């Protein structure tokens, strides 16, 4: 029986899709069967980040409307055989998804997978609410920056009121994933610290993903960063976060800036 | 990252550029008309259904769009009539 995890944030551009791909791949690399669902109907991108954009035949809306079977729509990753993607529709509008349809798809995925990761669209409206509706757990992707933290707080409010678990008197287990963390700027006091973020949101930390050029390179080539550059600092942080998501006790280390010889010789630039 | 890595690593931006060009060319062309793959899929299924009874689960459709050519692969498992008759 799968655990259903929504990857959400409220704010756009903070790294939901990148994080869904990287966490999903890390879970699959540890032997779990993982399904990733793109809920961003009309503006799908998880297929592109996963490098499956040329292989999409059916999508989530097709499955909820009975045009395609779930097994036909799931795209198996070419690198990891236990990793699957259910793409969003690019041509429909966002109202094409119904709650009953999503409920049925998630119920069927629960039987076949260990983890179902739902990549939420930005915003707090219907699409975002459907993505979180059936979640057991939530990964709230947050940048150490004021508007992102504020939007994460809104999303936490929705997770505590609009999800099925909340309506049944239970609660969705919430985790904060801080992304685009810049150690140098944090040490100079120019960026909200991790403690600030966690204190404001009073939600436990799943991991800290350092700002890394490896993340951009990975999406350029269409491969989750944990697969594309396994030794990269961001990739290792995602692998640790995936282990924590599975309940392992992995200590969180603050990413420190590794400076190359050239940087050290030139000295630190004032930002 | 060492200097050595810089030389060793294939630059990723050209890969991104090429992937986007292929994808966007396809999406722009199809933006205001019915999805060709969807149309093909439905018509092919209708033709098959006219002659043999197959359930939807017995049909696997895969797609791989390339720059110049694409492949649409349709894999249909047709129930063996003689096997059924032997029962």
Interface residues (C-beta under 8 A of the other chain):
Chain A: X48 X51 X53 X54 X55 X56 X57 X58 X68 X69 X71 X72 X90 X91 X216 X217 X218 X219 X220 X221 X222 X260 X262
Chain B: X1 X2 X3 X9 X12 X13 X15 X16 X19 X22 X23 X27 X35 X37 X41 X56 X57 X59 X60 X61 X62 X63 X64 X65 X66 X70
